[in-house]
Amino acid sequence: MTSSVTDLIAALGTGIHVDGHWRDAASGATFDVHNPATGETVATLADGGADDAAAAIEAAGRAQPGWAAVPSRERSEILRRAYELLKERADDIALIMTTEMGKPLAEAKGEVNYGAEFFRWFSEEAVRVRGDARRSPDGNTRFMVTSEPVGPCILVTPWNFPLAMATRKIGPAIAAGCTMVFKPAELTPLTSLYVVDLLREAGLPDGVLNVVCTTSPGGVVEPWIDSGIARKLSFTGSTPVGKMLLEQCARGVLRTSMELGGNAPFVVCADADLDTAVNAAMAAKMRNMGEACTSANRILVHRSIIDEFGQRLTDRMAALRVGNGVDDDVDVGPLVEEKALAKVDGLVGDAVSRGAQVLTGGSRVDGPGFFYSPTVITGVAPESELMSTEIFGPVAALIPFDTDDEAVEMANDTEFGLVSYVMTENLDRALTMSERLQAGMVGINVGVVSNPAAPFGGIKQSGLGREGGLSGIDEFLETKLVAIPVR
């Protein structure tokens, strides 16, 4: 039974959680969290600073030796209990998420299920950390290779998937035996705070997960990096911020995982099944109102079918209902803030000024709230800003191509390489294009590739490392060699 969102938010922590206790900011500062559908203030949280950051990382450092010594089965069971609690309270968590972020309730519930799976997956991986034992080739030495927790970790998550991005980092850190300092996005911190309390209920010891919410990320994260205590940073966010953090981490030679920006091409070949292609395009474009790094940013369609594909996609987009995500039958919620809305509006305006035609949408929706109409545009010029900029909104831009070589060249013409999509009924074409496309992930006839059991991450300026899958826990482990002479 879903509780009142006011009651749910009132029961959350203050925004700073250190060594098992919620507290106010050392400075006494606060900040407000707003509902993007209404503009209303829904919570006021402690606004952390350098003193709060120091207390958090010191708590993580103190807790690290004891937490690393906890048997993997105990860590596994904590994650399993947390998974079960997330599933039991999916309606409550989804309501909080929709209130602070805007996505429709159905999508929010889908994110809860997706995010919970990271806890289940890593509960299973916790007891399967691998090692090795063998003799050296010359027979004179025994090698024992072990995997150990990297140590205290800095976790920084974005606003667009406030539950799943938290569980995707917290899950493997707990499984590996690492303590954490965690900075959720200031636009959507409430879902993350719920997860913190839920993990405490599941049995996570004091000091293992410490949280600082703040409107000054640099004033918290940089002191963590320079503390001499943290040994790893896991960041999801924009490429410019990721580059800056990499430079800071180089000072202390911290391990890093970076999931950065995207500019995903969605290639529709001449032989594509159009029903499949349109369904996949809707999923790849409209998941989270287009506010996803995996969102289809450039929809490249073979010239022979672009008119038919464009009409089908336009019909589907035009039928979507825009509104407050808590209302029934809403398909598209608001963008997260005015700045996001202005960016989308500006990218569409730039494309239209360069000759693009609007097939549906193309404008803001009257508020309150930060709504943009689901939009399809065609005839997009190569020099349009949206060709090189993540749209992060409900705008599908159609670009024609004539040959597979041209499609691959256009798809790879970007500094990013997170995900690409290919729609084709020809197996050889699918495999060949997947090999040629410069991306960490490729979806063939699907519009969603993310899965907790699969590695997630990109190449080029889309990031470093992988989250989820068999490699997800490895990002939080160090390899140690013990060499023993044979006597």
Secondary structure, 3 states (H helix, E strand, C coil): CCCCHHHHHHCCCCCEEECCEEECCCCCCEEEEECCCCCCEEEEEECCCHHHHHHHHHHHHHHHHHHHCCCHHHHHHHHHHHHHHHHHCHHHHHHHHHHHHCCCHHHHHHHHHHHHHHHHHHHHHHHHCCCEEEECCCCCEEEEEEEEECCCEEEECCCCCCCHHHHHHHHHHHHHCCCEEEECCCCCCHHHHHHHHHHHHHCCCCCCEEEECCCCHHHHHHHHHCCCCCCEEEEECCHHHHHHHHHHHHHHCCEEEEECCCCEEEEECCCCCHHHHHHHHHHHHHHHHHCCCCCEEEEEEECCCHHHHHHHHHHHHHCCCECCCCCCCCCECCCCCHHHHHHHHHHHHHHHHCCCEEEECCCEECCCCCEECCEEEECCCCCCHHHCCCCCCCEEEEEEECCHHHHHHHHHCCCEECEEEEECCCHHHHHHHHHHCCCCEEEECCCCCCCCCCCECCEECCEECCECCCCCHHHHEEEEEEEEECC
